[in-house]
Amino acid sequence: MRCVIARFPFDLIKSEVQQSMKGVRPEPITGESVIIGRRHYPVKQVGEIITRQDRRDFSAGEVTRALSRLGFTCRPAPSQEADAAPTALEAASALLGPTGG
């Protein structure tokens, strides 16, 4: 499949992307991610490997679109609000309930 990433054309093939990522340890996911095989990789890490460009040269959206078109499952960035558990102080305050003043 032909696509453009960081203004450069690439001919990407799903099996070649899978082969490129074999043996590569996934970095911690902080943004958008893609599932390749049984592993979850940050989209920028995959983009850097398959394009051989610095990850600052392209956007996660460019790589996400290309990988989605190849048939990979891409996931959005994890939500910080949903993952944030209340602190100990917030939990204790909630247990005490509203104070009258």
N, CA and C atoms as a LAMMPS dump frame, in Angstrom:
ITEM: TIMESTEP
0
ITEM: NUMBER OF ATOMS
303
ITEM: BOX BOUNDS ff ff ff
-5.0000000000000000e+02 5.0000000000000000e+02
-5.0000000000000000e+02 5.0000000000000000e+02
-5.0000000000000000e+02 5.0000000000000000e+02
ITEM: ATOMS id mol type element x y z
1 1 1 N 0.846 -1.161 0
2 1 2 C 0 0 0
3 1 3 C 0.895 1.228 0
4 2 1 N 0.577 2.153 -0.829
5 2 2 C 1.349 3.384 -0.94
6 2 3 C 0.775 4.421 0.022
7 3 1 N 1.653 5.065 0.785
8 3 2 C 1.22 6.127 1.692
9 3 3 C 2.328 7.16 1.804
10 4 1 N 1.973 8.322 2.338
11 4 2 C 2.934 9.405 2.526
12 4 3 C 3.038 9.686 4.018
13 5 1 N 4.264 9.62 4.53
14 5 2 C 4.534 9.923 5.934
15 5 3 C 5.67 10.939 5.957
16 6 1 N 5.44 12.068 6.584
17 6 2 C 6.429 13.154 6.664
18 6 3 C 6.88 13.581 5.266
19 7 1 N 5.939 13.69 4.358
20 7 2 C 6.145 14.139 2.979
21 7 3 C 6.966 13.182 2.12
22 8 1 N 7.225 11.958 2.624
23 8 2 C 7.958 10.964 1.852
24 8 3 C 7.033 9.793 1.528
25 9 1 N 7.052 9.307 0.271
26 9 2 C 6.204 8.168 -0.09
27 9 3 C 6.81 6.84 0.38
28 10 1 N 5.933 5.947 0.835
29 10 2 C 6.348 4.621 1.281
30 10 3 C 5.393 3.585 0.702
31 11 1 N 5.94 2.446 0.335
32 11 2 C 5.142 1.289 -0.061
33 11 3 C 5.198 0.31 1.102
34 12 1 N 4.137 0.266 1.871
35 12 2 C 4.104 -0.583 3.058
36 12 3 C 3.311 -1.855 2.788
37 13 1 N 3.82 -2.963 3.303
38 13 2 C 3.151 -4.258 3.21
39 13 3 C 3.025 -4.783 4.631
40 14 1 N 1.852 -5.274 4.971
41 14 2 C 1.575 -5.712 6.337
42 14 3 C 2.612 -6.708 6.84
43 15 1 N 2.937 -7.699 6.049
44 15 2 C 3.898 -8.721 6.484
45 15 3 C 5.288 -8.126 6.716
46 16 1 N 5.658 -7.11 5.944
47 16 2 C 6.959 -6.47 6.134
48 16 3 C 6.994 -5.645 7.416
49 17 1 N 5.873 -5 7.743
50 17 2 C 5.786 -4.253 9.003
51 17 3 C 5.915 -5.234 10.167
52 18 1 N 5.206 -6.352 10.089
53 18 2 C 5.284 -7.366 11.141
54 18 3 C 6.713 -7.883 11.289
55 19 1 N 7.378 -8.133 10.18
56 19 2 C 8.756 -8.631 10.2
57 19 3 C 9.694 -7.586 10.802
58 20 1 N 9.491 -6.319 10.481
59 20 2 C 10.334 -5.25 11.018
60 20 3 C 10.215 -5.14 12.525
61 21 1 N 9.036 -5.457 13.071
62 21 2 C 8.798 -5.292 14.504
63 21 3 C 9.137 -6.545 15.303
64 22 1 N 9.496 -7.65 14.624
65 22 2 C 9.869 -8.87 15.346
66 22 3 C 11.12 -8.61 16.169
67 23 1 N 11.072 -9.013 17.431
68 23 2 C 12.213 -8.853 18.311
69 23 3 C 12.387 -7.463 18.884
70 24 1 N 11.489 -6.54 18.536
71 24 2 C 11.569 -5.178 19.06
72 24 3 C 10.743 -5.109 20.336
73 25 1 N 11.348 -4.667 21.407
74 25 2 C 10.652 -4.551 22.694
75 25 3 C 9.813 -3.275 22.692
76 26 1 N 8.518 -3.373 22.997
77 26 2 C 7.664 -2.182 23.02
78 26 3 C 8.071 -1.211 24.125
79 27 1 N 8.038 0.066 23.789
80 27 2 C 8.272 1.114 24.77
81 27 3 C 6.982 1.33 25.559
82 28 1 N 7.047 2.011 26.705
83 28 2 C 5.811 2.324 27.438
84 28 3 C 4.875 3.164 26.569
85 29 1 N 3.591 2.861 26.648
86 29 2 C 2.601 3.557 25.816
87 29 3 C 2.084 4.786 26.558
88 30 1 N 2.299 5.942 25.94
89 30 2 C 1.798 7.187 26.511
90 30 3 C 0.844 7.898 25.558
91 31 1 N 0.842 7.481 24.309
92 31 2 C -0.027 8.092 23.305
93 31 3 C -0.776 7.021 22.541
94 32 1 N -0.971 7.268 21.249
95 32 2 C -1.664 6.301 20.409
96 32 3 C -0.828 5.028 20.299
97 33 1 N -1.514 3.887 20.144
98 33 2 C -0.799 2.616 20.069
99 33 3 C -1.378 1.741 18.97
100 34 1 N -0.604 0.708 18.606
101 34 2 C -1.008 -0.231 17.571
102 34 3 C -0.673 -1.639 18.059
103 35 1 N -1.527 -2.587 17.688
104 35 2 C -1.288 -3.982 18.047
105 35 3 C -0.673 -4.676 16.838
106 36 1 N 0.54 -5.206 17.051
107 36 2 C 1.219 -5.969 16.006
108 36 3 C 1.566 -7.313 16.619
109 37 1 N 0.974 -8.352 16.082
110 37 2 C 1.109 -9.673 16.69
111 37 3 C 0.326 -9.667 17.993
112 38 1 N 1.006 -9.965 19.083
113 38 2 C 0.352 -9.919 20.394
114 38 3 C 0.867 -8.767 21.236
115 39 1 N 1.636 -7.898 20.634
116 39 2 C 2.239 -6.794 21.379
117 39 3 C 1.6 -5.454 21.032
118 40 1 N 1.579 -4.578 22.019
119 40 2 C 1.074 -3.214 21.853
120 40 3 C 2.279 -2.278 21.775
121 41 1 N 2.404 -1.575 20.668
122 41 2 C 3.521 -0.656 20.454
123 41 3 C 3.006 0.779 20.361
124 42 1 N 3.801 1.75 20.837
125 42 2 C 3.461 3.146 20.553
126 42 3 C 3.57 3.374 19.044
127 43 1 N 2.635 4.111 18.487
128 43 2 C 2.604 4.352 17.046
129 43 3 C 3.893 5.03 16.583
130 44 1 N 4.398 5.961 17.365
131 44 2 C 5.617 6.674 16.983
132 44 3 C 6.82 5.727 16.924
133 45 1 N 6.891 4.746 17.801
134 45 2 C 7.991 3.78 17.778
135 45 3 C 7.94 2.973 16.479
136 46 1 N 6.756 2.518 16.11
137 46 2 C 6.598 1.745 14.878
138 46 3 C 6.944 2.614 13.669
139 47 1 N 6.453 3.851 13.678
140 47 2 C 6.739 4.756 12.564
141 47 3 C 8.224 4.99 12.377
142 48 1 N 8.94 5.144 13.481
143 48 2 C 10.383 5.363 13.409
144 48 3 C 11.092 4.16 12.795
145 49 1 N 10.643 2.967 13.125
146 49 2 C 11.293 1.755 12.62
147 49 3 C 10.964 1.512 11.152
148 50 1 N 9.7 1.661 10.781
149 50 2 C 9.341 1.328 9.395
150 50 3 C 9.745 2.414 8.396
151 51 1 N 9.883 3.671 8.853
152 51 2 C 10.271 4.747 7.929
153 51 3 C 11.75 5.091 8.013
154 52 1 N 12.406 4.661 9.11
155 52 2 C 13.809 4.995 9.375
156 52 3 C 14.003 6.509 9.478
157 53 1 N 12.974 7.193 9.973
158 53 2 C 13.037 8.635 10.196
159 53 3 C 12.942 8.918 11.683
160 54 1 N 13.406 10.077 12.078
161 54 2 C 13.264 10.502 13.457
162 54 3 C 11.777 10.695 13.749
163 55 1 N 11.335 10.279 14.913
164 55 2 C 9.901 10.347 15.222
165 55 3 C 9.383 11.77 15.348
166 56 1 N 10.27 12.737 15.436
167 56 2 C 9.835 14.136 15.455
168 56 3 C 9.449 14.633 14.07
169 57 1 N 9.796 13.864 13.022
170 57 2 C 9.543 14.287 11.652
171 57 3 C 8.141 13.951 11.151
172 58 1 N 7.395 13.144 11.888
173 58 2 C 6.049 12.76 11.443
174 58 3 C 5.1 12.78 12.633
175 59 1 N 3.815 12.802 12.319
176 59 2 C 2.806 12.802 13.388
177 59 3 C 2.312 11.382 13.633
178 60 1 N 1.776 11.165 14.816
179 60 2 C 1.197 9.866 15.137
180 60 3 C 0.013 9.587 14.224
181 61 1 N -0.708 10.625 13.857
182 61 2 C -1.871 10.465 12.983
183 61 3 C -1.508 9.907 11.62
184 62 1 N -0.387 10.347 11.067
185 62 2 C 0.048 9.84 9.758
186 62 3 C 0.303 8.33 9.819
187 63 1 N 1 7.906 10.85
188 63 2 C 1.334 6.484 10.977
189 63 3 C 0.087 5.674 11.328
190 64 1 N -0.776 6.231 12.179
191 64 2 C -2.015 5.543 12.549
192 64 3 C -2.884 5.289 11.324
193 65 1 N -3.027 6.283 10.469
194 65 2 C -3.825 6.117 9.253
195 65 3 C -3.241 5.024 8.361
196 66 1 N -1.915 5.046 8.19
197 66 2 C -1.269 4.045 7.331
198 66 3 C -1.436 2.641 7.903
199 67 1 N -1.189 2.491 9.205
200 67 2 C -1.302 1.164 9.816
201 67 3 C -2.742 0.664 9.835
202 68 1 N -3.702 1.556 10.029
203 68 2 C -5.119 1.165 9.982
204 68 3 C -5.496 0.666 8.595
205 69 1 N -5.003 1.355 7.569
206 69 2 C -5.299 0.941 6.202
207 69 3 C -4.673 -0.414 5.874
208 70 1 N -3.571 -0.754 6.556
209 70 2 C -2.951 -2.067 6.367
210 70 3 C -3.689 -3.172 7.112
211 71 1 N -4.59 -2.791 8.023
212 71 2 C -5.369 -3.79 8.742
213 71 3 C -4.964 -3.992 10.187
214 72 1 N -4.058 -3.165 10.705
215 72 2 C -3.669 -3.268 12.104
216 72 3 C -4.7 -2.563 12.983
217 73 1 N -4.831 -3.017 14.223
218 73 2 C -5.731 -2.393 15.184
219 73 3 C -4.984 -1.282 15.901
220 74 1 N -5.479 -0.066 15.753
221 74 2 C -4.871 1.093 16.392
222 74 3 C -5.791 1.584 17.494
223 75 1 N -5.196 2.056 18.578
224 75 2 C -5.967 2.542 19.723
225 75 3 C -5.586 3.974 20.03
226 76 1 N -6.557 4.768 20.478
227 76 2 C -6.246 6.165 20.826
228 76 3 C -5.404 6.243 22.098
229 77 1 N -4.916 7.429 22.386
230 77 2 C -4.123 7.65 23.591
231 77 3 C -4.962 7.333 24.822
232 78 1 N -4.344 6.734 25.843
233 78 2 C -5.103 6.448 27.064
234 78 3 C -5.556 7.739 27.725
235 79 1 N -6.75 7.721 28.245
236 79 2 C -7.321 8.899 28.893
237 79 3 C -6.72 9.061 30.28
238 80 1 N -6.181 10.232 30.549
239 80 2 C -5.584 10.498 31.855
240 80 3 C -6.658 10.615 32.931
241 81 1 N -7.802 11.176 32.579
242 81 2 C -8.869 11.376 33.565
243 81 3 C -9.472 10.052 34.032
244 82 1 N -9.663 9.136 33.123
245 82 2 C -10.286 7.854 33.475
246 82 3 C -9.356 7.007 34.338
247 83 1 N -8.053 7.14 34.111
248 83 2 C -7.092 6.328 34.841
249 83 3 C -6.742 6.903 36.208
250 84 1 N -7.016 8.177 36.408
251 84 2 C -6.597 8.835 37.641
252 84 3 C -7.461 8.375 38.815
253 85 1 N -6.843 7.708 39.758
254 85 2 C -7.546 7.264 40.968
255 85 3 C -7.472 8.402 41.989
256 86 1 N -8.463 8.496 42.857
257 86 2 C -8.414 9.571 43.848
258 86 3 C -7.228 9.37 44.796
259 87 1 N -6.657 10.486 45.219
260 87 2 C -5.554 10.406 46.173
261 87 3 C -6.115 9.997 47.525
262 88 1 N -5.235 9.664 48.454
263 88 2 C -5.671 9.262 49.794
264 88 3 C -6.464 10.377 50.46
265 89 1 N -6.03 11.613 50.279
266 89 2 C -6.736 12.757 50.869
267 89 3 C -8.127 12.907 50.256
268 90 1 N -8.234 12.754 48.928
269 90 2 C -9.535 12.861 48.27
270 90 3 C -10.469 11.731 48.714
271 91 1 N -9.934 10.53 48.858
272 91 2 C -10.766 9.41 49.308
273 91 3 C -11.256 9.619 50.732
274 92 1 N -10.39 10.111 51.614
275 92 2 C -10.791 10.363 53.006
276 92 3 C -11.834 11.47 53.056
277 93 1 N -11.668 12.509 52.264
278 93 2 C -12.643 13.606 52.243
279 93 3 C -14.005 13.118 51.777
280 94 1 N -13.997 12.223 50.781
281 94 2 C -15.254 11.69 50.274
282 94 3 C -15.965 10.853 51.341
283 95 1 N -15.188 10.127 52.142
284 95 2 C -15.774 9.32 53.2
285 95 3 C -16.386 10.177 54.315
286 96 1 N -15.758 11.306 54.586
287 96 2 C -16.252 12.197 55.641
288 96 3 C -17.517 12.954 55.216
289 97 1 N -17.646 13.124 53.923
290 97 2 C -18.826 13.82 53.406
291 97 3 C -18.653 15.321 53.518
292 98 1 N -19.665 16.051 53.041
293 98 2 C -19.572 17.52 53.068
294 98 3 C -19.616 18.027 54.508
295 99 1 N -18.854 19.064 54.743
296 99 2 C -18.829 19.665 56.081
297 99 3 C -19.731 20.885 56.089
298 100 1 N -20.423 21.042 57.139
299 100 2 C -21.297 22.221 57.257
300 100 3 C -20.505 23.393 57.825
301 101 1 N -20.774 24.561 57.348
302 101 2 C -19.966 25.662 57.8
303 101 3 C -20.709 26.795 58.281
